[in-house]
Amino acid sequence: MGYQLRPLASAVALACSVMTWSQAHAQTTLNEVVVNAGKIRDAATPQQIGAAEIAAQHAITRDTAALLRDVPGVSLYGAGGVSSLPVIHGLADDRLRITVDGMDFIASCPNHMNPPLSYLDPSNVARIKVFAGIAPVSVGGDSIGGAIVAETAPPQFAAPGQGTLAKGEIGAFARSNNNAIGGNLAATLATESLSISYTGALAKADNYKAGGNFRQNTTSGRIGHSVALDEVGSTAYESRTHTLGFAMRGGNHLVEAKFGYQDVPYQLYPNQRMDMLDNEQKRVNLRYLGQFDWGMFEARAYHERVDHFMDFGADKRIWYGASSGSGANGSPCSPISSTCAYGMPMYSAGRTTGINLKGDIELGQGDLLRLGAIYQHYTLNDWWPPSGSGMWPGTFDNINNGKRNRMGIFSEWEKRFGPQWTTLLGARYERVETDAGNIHGYGTAMGNQLVDTAAFNNRSHSRTDNNIDLTALARYTPSQSADIEFGLARKVRSPNLYERYTWSTWSMAAVMNNFVGDGNGYIGNIDLKPEKAYTASFTFDWHAADRRWELKATPYYTHVDDYIDAVRCSAGSACTAANASTRNQFVVLQYANQSARLYGLDLSGRAPLARTGLGEFGIKGLVNYTRGENRDTGDNLYNIMPLNGKFSLTHQSGGWANAIEFVGVQGKQDVSGARNEITTAGYGLTHLRGSYSWKNVRVDFGVENLFDRYYALPTGGAYTGQGRTMSLNPADGTMPWGIAVPGMGRSFYAGLNLKF
C-alpha cells in the first residue's frame, strides 16, 4: 500500500512509552479481563445502531451514512452513491463531529466528495452512536451540532483453553434498479493474546432510474451518448475498501493497529459540476487501551493520506473551447490549446496526523472524571492542471499549501446523585490555526484571475481561533417507566480551508467550489469568524420497564452567532447586477457570517401489537420536524428537511423478520432565496422488507419504492448530472436550473450472508 510511517514516528514512541509506563503501574491480576471501548462509559445517552440493525441494511445500501435513516432527527444530504452527508437537526457536514474508530477525517475535496463515513462500508461497521441532542465535550469539538461515532468490530481473541480461534464471514448483494452488485469478506485468526483480522468490501452500480421522466432532453454533452429521460445521470459508482487489523492483549491492556485502504475508481455526482474519477485513502490507526486501579486510559495515534481526482464523468461534456464546436455535444479537437480543452482535471491531496488521549478517573461510586487532549495536523493542496481553452496555460491553485492545526483539552465530570439523578458538566478548549500560501490562476486575465490573485496574495492568510465549548446535562429518572434528559451547550466551529481560502470570483472556478450540491458557485472569505452555537434540548422518554414499548419526544432550539451562510457576491468577475437579482438561475455567492436559529421536534416510538400463532406483530415509527432561519435576512436556511415521518408494521416468527414500511414527506416550500433553492413536492413511499436467519446464514430480500413513485429528494440538491456543467447557466439548455435530483424508482434487492 506504500504507507509512509515517518508522520507516525512520534506516535509510535508515545505508544511504546505508554506501554512501558502501564506495565509498571498497572494493577496486577491473574484473571482475564477483556478490554474494549465499551468500558469507557458514555456521558450522555446516544442513539445506538447495533450489529442487528446494520446487518438488515447490507442488501439495501452501501452508503454508511444511510444506516442513520431510522435515527430521530437525522436526514441526509444527497451526494454520490456511497457518500451521503448526514444531517442532525438541520446541521450537516463539518458542523457535526464524525469519528471513525476515533479518527477525525477531513474532506479533501472542493465538493466534499470524500466525507468521513464514506471510508467505511456498512459491512465493516459494528456500531454507530449518534448524539443528536446535547453531545458531551468528550465526543464533540470543532463542531456546533451533534456527534456521530462509528466503530468497526473490536478485536476478538480465543477463549482460555480454546487454542486458536478461526472464524469468518462472506456476503453478497444485488439490486435491480441500478444493477448494483457487491460483496464483503471478513476473517479472524486469533490466540488468547494475539488477533489478526481482515475485512474487505466491493460495490459497483450503474446510474439509477427515477419513478418517471423528469427532464425534457437526453443530451449528455458527448457525441453518441444519451441519458434516458427517467435516468438520473451521474449516479454510478464503484468502491473497494480493505482493513487489516492486528491486536495484542495482556492482563488489562490492549494494543491495536489497523491499516485501511480504500480505492474508488469512480463515483459520479448528480448534484455537482464534476465527478470523482479516483479517490485513494491510506490510513494507519494505532491504539492503546488499559484498565488501572484508578480507571481507564486510552491513547490513539493515526495518519491518513488522501489523493483525490475529479473531472467530467461519462454523462457530462468533456470537450470545450471554440474548436469543439457550438453544439450541445462537444466535438473532439486537437491540439490542446487556447481554443481546445479536454476536460478540467482537478487534484486534491490531503494529509492528516492526529493524537488523542483520554482518561476515565473513578472518583467514587457513580462519580467519574473524564480528561482528554487532542492534536491534529492537516495539510491540503488543491490544484487544477491546464487542459486548454480558458484553463490554459498554467496551473490553477485553488488552495496552495493549506494548513489547519487543532490542539485541544477537555474535562468532563459525571456524577450520579442517588438512583434518580445523573449530571454532566464539561468544558473544552481548542486552538485552531489555519493558513494558506500564495496562489496563481491559469495565467490569463479571463474571469478576473489576475486581479483576484493579486488581492488574495496581498493579504495575510494566517488565522488563529481560540474556541471554548461548555456542556451541562442532567438526566432524571422519576420511575422505572420514565426518563427526562435536558441540557444546555455552547459549541464552536472554525471555518474549514475551503470556506476561508478559495479566492476566485470567476464563475467557472466558483462553481467547482461547492459542497452543498445546489449548483451554485462559492467564493471563500478569509475574514470568516468561528460559528458559535447555543443549544437547549430536552428528551422525554416514556417506556415499559422492559422497554417492550417506548415513546420519546425531543424538542430543541439552537441559536448560532456568526453562522457561515452565503450572500450574493458583490465584487468580482461573476458579481454582476443580474447575479444579484436573478431568482431562476444558478448564481455565485460568497461565504459570510450571519446569525441563525434552528428549532424542531423529534418523535419516535415502538410498541407490540399482538402475539399469535403466526408470530409477533409490532409497530414502530418516527416523526421529524426542523425549521431553520437566517435571523439577519429573514431568509430560510438551505437544505432543511421538511416535516417527515416513517412508520413500520413488523412481524417476527422464528427465523423470519418482515416489515411493511411507509414513508411520508411534506412538500418543501421554505427554501433559501439567496441560493435560489428549488422547492419540492410532498410524497409517500412504501417499502417491503423480509429476511430469514439460520444459525450461520442470513437471507435478505425486499422491494424499495413498491409503487414506483416519482419524487424529488428534498435535500438532494439541484440536478447537474449531465450536459455542459462547466458553465454557470449554459445557454444550450442541457443543464437547466429548477430540476431537483429525483429519488430512486422501484428496486428489488436481495442479499446473502454466511458465517463460518
N, C-alpha and C positions, 0 to 999 in steps of 0.2 A: 504493500500500500504506500510505501515511500514516506513513512512518518518521520518527521524531524523532531527529535527529543530535546534539542537544546532549550526551547522555551520552558521545558518542564524540569530543568536541572535543579532549580531551587525547590520545586515541589517534591522531587524525589528525596532531596536532602531533608526536607521537612518531614516527609513520611518516615524516613529512617530514624530521625531524632525522636519523633513521636513514639515509634515502636520501642526504642531504647528506654525512653522515659517511662512508658507504660509498663514495661516488664519489671522495672524497678519499683513502681508504686502501685501496681495492680493488687486487688485482693486475691489471696490465694484460695483456690478451690480445686477439688478433685472431681467435682461434678460437672457434667457437660452443661454449658449454657449457650443456647442459640442466640447469637447477637444479630439483631436486624433493626431496621429503621423504625419499626413499629414500637420499639421500646421507648423511643422519644415521643412523649405524648403530644397530641395536638392541643394547642392553646385554645382554639375555638372549635366549633362543630361544623366541619365541612360536609358537603355532599360527596359521597364516595361512590365511584363506579368500579365495581369489582370484577373478578375474573368471569363470573357467570354472565353479567350484563355485556361484557366485552365480547365473549365468545358468541353471543347471539347476534352480534353485528358483523362478524367476519365476512359473511357472504354478501352483506348489504352494502358495505362501504370499505374502501381502502384509504379513506381520509380520516386520520386520527381525530381531528377536531370534530368530525361528525359524531363521534362517540358521546359528545356532550349534549346532543339534541334533546335528551329527556331530563336535563337538569333545569330546574326552575330558574328563570332569569337569564338563561343563556340562549343566544341566537348565533347565526353565522354570517359573516361577510362572504359572498361568493368570490371565488378565485379560480385557481387551477383544480384539476380533478383530485389531487391529494394535498391541497394547500389552503383549505378554507381558514379564515381567521375567526376565532371565537370572540363573541361579544358578551359582556356581562353588564347588565343594567345600562346599556347604551354606550359603554366604553369598550374599546377594542384595541388590538394590536399592541403597540408599545405602552399603552395605558394600563395594560394588565401585566402582572408578574407571572411569567410562564417559565417553569423549570422542567428540564428533562433529566432525571436521575441527578438532581441537584445542580445541574449546569444551566447557566444563563446564556442562551444563544441570541444573537442579534441578526436580524435580516440584512444580508449583504446584497441588496438589490434596490434600484430606484423604484421598483414596483412592489417590493416586499414579497417576492415570489417564493422565498425560502424561509418562512416563519418557523419558530421552534418546533411545533408539533409535526411539521412536515417531515422531520427526520426520523419519525417513528412510524412503523407500520402497525396497524391495530393488533396484528397477531403477536407483536413484540411487547405489548403493553400489559402489565399485570394489574395496575391500579391507577386511577386518577382521582385526585382530591380537588374539589372546587370550592373555594371560599368566595361565595357570591355576595355575602353581606359585608361584615367587617373582617378584613384579613389581618391577622396579628402581624406585628412588625417583624417577627421572625421569619415569616414567609412572604413579606412584602419588600418594599424598597424600590426606588426609581420607578414608581407606578402610582396611579391615582385610583385604580379600580380594584377589582377582585384579584384573586390569585389562583393559578392552576398548577398543580403539582403532579406531573406524570412520572410514573416509575415503571421500569422494566422488572422482570422477576428477580427476586433476591437469589443469591447462590444457594444451591442445595448440596447437602452432604449426606454421606451414608450414615445410617443409624449405628450405634455402638454394636459391634459384633457382626455387622452385615457384610463387612469386607468391601466390596465395590458396588457402587450404585451406577447403573446404566439405564437411561430412560430417554425417550424422545417423543416427538410429535410431528405429524405431517398433515398438511391440509391443502385443499384446492377449492376454487370457487369459479362460478361463471354467471354473467348477467346478460340478458338478451338485448336490451335496448342499444347499448354501445359496444356490444361484443367484448365486454370486459372479461378477462381471464387472469388467473394468477394462482399463486401457491405460497405456502410457507413451510419451513422446516425448523425444528428445534431439537437439540441433543445435549445431554449432560452426562459426563463421566466423572465420578467423584469417589473419594475415600472419606474417612471420618474427618480429615483435616484439609484436604485439597479438593477443589472443584474446578472443572473445566466445562465451559458451555459454549454453544453456538446457536444463534438464531438468524434466520435469513428469510426474506420475502421478495417475491417478484409480482408485479402487477402491470397490466397493459390494457388500454382501452382505446376505441375509436371515438369520433365525435358522437354525442348522443342526439336523439331526436326529441323535439317537444311534442306536446299533445295536439299540435295543429300547426298550420302555416303562420308565420309571424313576420314575414318580410315580403317585399314586392320584387326582389331581384335575386338572382343566383350567382351574380358575379363575384369572383374571388380576387380578381386583380391579376390572375395568372392565366395565360393562354392555355386552353384545353382543360381547365379545371373549374368546375362549378360547385356550388354549395346548394343543396336542395332547400326549398322554401321552409321545410319543417326541421331542417338540420341546424343544430346550434354549432356554428363554426368555431374552430379553435378550442375544442374541449377534449381532444385526445391527449393521452399521456402514457408514459412508461417509466417505471420506477424499480430500482433494485437496492435493497437495504440489507446490510450484514452487521452482526455484532458478535465479537469473540470475547468471552469473559474468563478470567482466572481469579480464584479466591483461595485464601488460606485462613484457617481459624485455629486458635489455640486458647484454651481456657475461656476467658471472657473477651477475646479480641478477634477482630476480623480485619483482614487486609484484602482489598479487592482492586482489580484492574480490568477495565473494559475498553476495547478498541472497536470503534464504529466506523463503518464506511457506507456511504450512500452515493449512488450514481443515478442521475435522472437524465437519460438521453434526450428526452423532450417532454415538456408539459406546456400545452398551449392554453392561451387565456382568452376567453370571450369578452372580457371587460377591460383589456389592456391593448395598447397600440403594438406592443411587442410580445414575443413568446420566448419562453425558456427553452433553449436548444441544447443546453448542457449545464448540469449543476453537480458538482462533486464536493462532498463533505468528508473529511477525515477527522476523527476525534479520539482523544485519549482521556480517560477518566479514572483517576486514582483516588481511592477512598480508604480511610482507616476508621473503625468504629470500636469503641471499647467501653466496658462497664467497670465501674470502680465503686469503692465503698461510698463515695460522696454523690455518685450519679453516673452520667454518661458523657462521653466526649466523641465528637465526630470531626474529622478533618478531610477535606477534599481538595484536589488539585486537578485541573483539566486544561486541555488545549484543543482548539478547533481551528481547522483550515477549510475555508470555503472558496471555491473557484467557480464563478458563475458567468454564463454567456447567454446573451439574448440577440435575437434578430427576428425577422418576419418568418412565421411558420407557413405551412403549406396552404393555408386558406387566406393569406394576406399577400398583397402585391409586393414583389421583390425587386423589380426593375423600375428605376426612377431617372429623372433627368430629361432634357429636351430630346435626346437621341432615342429615348424609349417610347416616344410617341405620346399623343394626347388622349388616346382612348382609355376606356376603363381598365383594360388589361394591358399592363406594361409589356413592351416587346423587348427581347434581348438585344443588347447593343454592345459595342466594343470600339475602342479600348475604354477601360475605366478612366474617366476624365471629368472635367468640369461640366460636361453635358451628359454623362452616362454614369449611373450609380447602380451597384448591385447590393441591395440591402442596406442595412445600417448596423454593423456589428457593435455590440456594447458588452464590455467586460467589467466584472467586479471581483475583487479579491479581498476577502475579509479574514482576519486573524484574531482569535480571542484566546486569552490566557486568564485563568481565574483561580483563586484560592478562597475557600470557605472554611471557617472554623465555627463550631457550635458546641456548647456545653450545657447540659441539664444538671443543675445542682439541687439535690434533695435537701431542703431546709428542715423538713419535718414531714409528718404525715399530712398529705394533701397540701403541701407547701413547696412550690417549685420556683427556682430562679433560673431563667434561661439567658445565657450570654452568647454573643457571637460577633464575628468580624468577617468582612469580605474585601477582596481586592479583585478588580477586573481591568484588564488592559486590552483594548480593542483598536485595531487599525483597519482602515478601509482605503482602497484605491478603486476609482470608478472611471474608466476611460473608454472613448469611442474612436477606434482607428478610422482613418479616411476610407471611404468607399466610393467616392465620386460625386459628381453634381455639387450640391450645396455642402456635402460632407467631404470637403477637399480643401487644401492638400495636406493639412496637418492632422494631428490627433487632438480630439476634443477632451479636455479634462473636466469631467463632471464634478468629481471630488478628488483632489490630489493630496495624498499623504494625510488623510483624515485620521484623527485620534480621538478616542473617548475613554477616559480612565475613571473608574469608580473606586472609592475607598470608603468603607463604612463600618460602623459598630452598632450593636443594638443590645438592649436589656429588656427583659420581659419577666414580670412577676405574676405567677398564677397561684391563687390561694383559694382553698375550699373552706368555707365557714359553715361547718355542720353539714347535714345531708342535703340542704336545700339551696345553698348559695355557693356559686363559684365566680370569682372575679379575675379579671386580667388587666394589668396595666403594662404598657410597653412604650418605649422610646427608641428611636433610631436616628442616627446622624449619618449622612452620606455627603461626601465631597465629589462632585462630578466635574471633571476638566475636559473640555473639548477644544480642538484646534484643527486647522487645515492649512495646507500650503497654498502658494500662489498657483494660478491656473492660466490656461490659454484655450481659445477655441480652435476651430478648424483652420484659422489663419486668414479668413476673409471678413469683409465688413457686413456680410449678409446677416440679417437678424440682429443688428446692433452688437455683434460679438466683440468687436474691438473696444467699443465704449463700455460694455458691461465688464469686460476683462479688466480694464484699467480701474473702473470703480471698485471692483472686488479686491484687486491686488493692492490698492492704495489704503486699504483698511487693515486694522489689526484683527486677527481672526480668533485669537485665544480668548476663551471664556471659562470662568470658574463659578460654579454654583455650590452653595452650602445649604443642604436640604435637611429638614427635620420632620420626621413622622412621629405622630403620637396616637396611641390607641387606648381606649378604655372600654371594657366589655364586662358584662355581668350576665350570669345565667341563673335563673330562679326556677326551682322545681317544687311547686306547691303540692303536687301529689304524684302518684305513680302514672297518672294519665295526662299530665300536662307539664310543659316546659316553656319558659319565656326567656328569650335571649335578646338583649338590647345593648347598643353600644354607640360610641362616637369615635370618629377618627379624623385625623389630619394627615394627608398624604401629598407627596411632592414628586413630580417627574420633570427631569430636564429634557430639553429637546434632543431629538436624535440628529445625526450628522446630516441627513438629507433635508431635514427641516431648517437647519441653520446654514448650510454651506452650498446648496445648489444655487446658481448665480445667474443663469442666462434668462433674459426676457424674450428670447426668440421663441415663437410659438412651437416650432418643430422640436426644439430641445425641451421646452417646458412640458409638453405632453408626455415625454418619456419619463418624467419625474412625477409619479402618481401612484400612491399605494392605497387608494380608496376605491378605484375602479369606476369612477364617474365619467371618464372620457375627457376630463379637463386637463389643463396644464398647470403646473405649480412651480413657483419660484421661492427659494429659501429666504430666510431673514436672519442675519447674524445677530440682530438685537433681540431675538426672542428671549423671554424670561421663562423660568420653570413654571409649570402648571401647579396650582395649589388647590387641593380639593378638601372639602369639609363634608363629612358624611354622617348621617344618622340612620340607623337601621334597627328594626325590631322584627323578631320572629316569634310567632305564637304557634306552638306545636301541641295539638291535642291528639292523643293516641291511646290505644289499648295498652294494658300493662305488658303484653307480649308482642306489641307492635303489629298485630294482625290487621288492624285498621289505623289510619292516621290521617290527619288533616293539618296542613301547615299554611300559614299566611305570613308574608314578609313585605311590609311597606318600607319604603326607603326614600331618602332625599339626599341629593348631593349638590353642593354649591361649589363652583370652580372659579377661582380667580386666575387670570392670565391663561385661560383656556386657549389652546392653539387652534384657532379656526382659520378661515380663509376669506379674503376680500378680493374683489376685482382689482387687478394690478393697476397702478396709477402712473407709472413711468417706465418706458422701455418700448421695445420693438412691437410687442403684441398689445400694448396697453392703450388701445385706441378708444374713441368715443363709442364705436359700435360694440367693442368688447365690454364696455362699462354698462351698456343699456340693453343688450340683447337678452331675450327671455326664451328663445327656442333654438339655441345653438350651443356648441361647446365653447368654453371661454378659458382664459388664462387668469389664474389667481395667485396671490401671494399669501404666505402664512402670516398671521397676525395674532397678537394676544388680545383676547376679549374676555368677557365674563359669561358664564353659562350656568344653567341648572338642569338637573335631571331628577326625575322622581317617578315612582311607579309602585306596582304591587305584583308579587308572585303568589300564586295559589297552587297547591299541589296536594294530592291525597290518593288513598287507595283503600279498598275495603273488600272483604269476601262477600259474594252474593249467595252462593248455595254450594252444598256438598251432596252429590247424588251418585248413583251407580255409574254415571258417565264420567265422573271426575269432579274436580273443584273448579268453580267459576268465580271470577272476581272482576273488579273494575278498578282502573287507576287513571289518573289524569292530571293535567296541569293547565294553568292559565297564566299568561304573562302580559303585563301592560307597562310600557315605558314611554315617557314624554321627555323630550329634550329641547331646550330653548336657549337661544343666544340672548342674554339679558341686555347687551349693548344695542343690538339692532332690532330685536323683536323677531328675528328670523328663527326658523326651526333648525335644529342641529341635523347634520347629514346622516343618512343611513340608520335611522331609528326604526326598529322593527315595530310594526303596528300591533294592536291587540291580537293575540293569537292563543289558540288552545289545542290540546291534544288529549284524546280520550281513547282508552283501550278496554275492550272486553277480553278477558283472559280465560284460558282453560288449561288445566293440567290433569293428566291421568297417567299414572305410571311413568313411562319414559316420554310421553307426549307433552309438549308445551306449545300452545297455539294462541293466536290473538287476532282480533279484528281491530284495526287502529283507524281512528277518524281524526283528521287534522283540519282545523278551520282558521283562516287568517282574514282579518278585516282589510279592506282597501286602504292603501297608504295615500293620504292627501296632505298630511303635514310634512312638507318637503322643504329642502333648503333652496331658497331663492337665489342666494349668491352663487350656488353651483349649478343652477338650472336642473335640479334633481328631478327625475322622472317619476310621476305618480304611477301607482299600480292598482289593479282591481283586486277585490277580495276573492277568495276561492276556498274550496273544500276538497280534500283528497281522502281516499280510502285505501288502506294497505291490508293485505292478508299475510300472516306470518305463521309458520309452523316449524317444528323441529322434533326429532326423536333421538333420545340418547340411550345408549347401552353403557356398559362399564367403561369401555375404552374407545367408543365410536360415537360420533355425533353427526347427524344429518340435518341441514337447514334448507328450507325452501320457502318460496313466497312470491307475492306479486306487489310491486310498488305502483302506486297510481292506478289502481284497478280499472277505473273507467276511462283511462287515457285522457284526463282533463288537461286542457291547455291553461297554463297560469304563468304569470311573471313573478320572478323572485323579488320580494320587497327590498332585500338587502343584497341583491346580486349585481347591482351596478348597471351601467349603460352598455348596450351591446356594441362592441367594436371588434367583432370576431372575424371580419372579412373585409376585403376591399382595400382602398387607398388609406391605410390607417396612419401613415406618416403625416398627412395633412390634418390641420385642426378641424376644418369643416370642408371636406372635399366637394368640389363643385360637380363631380361626375355622378353623385348620388349613390355611390357604392357603400357609403357608411353614414347614413343619415342620423341626425340627432332624434331622440324621442323613443327609441326602442329599448325596453328593459330586457335583461337577459332572462330567457324563459327557463322554467324548471323542466326536469326530465319527464317524458311521457311514460306510458305503461312499460314496465320492465319486469320480466320474470327472473328470478335468481335461485341459485342452488349452491350449497357448499357441503363439503365432507371434511371431517377432521378425525384423525386416527392417532391414538396414543399407544405407545409401546414401551 
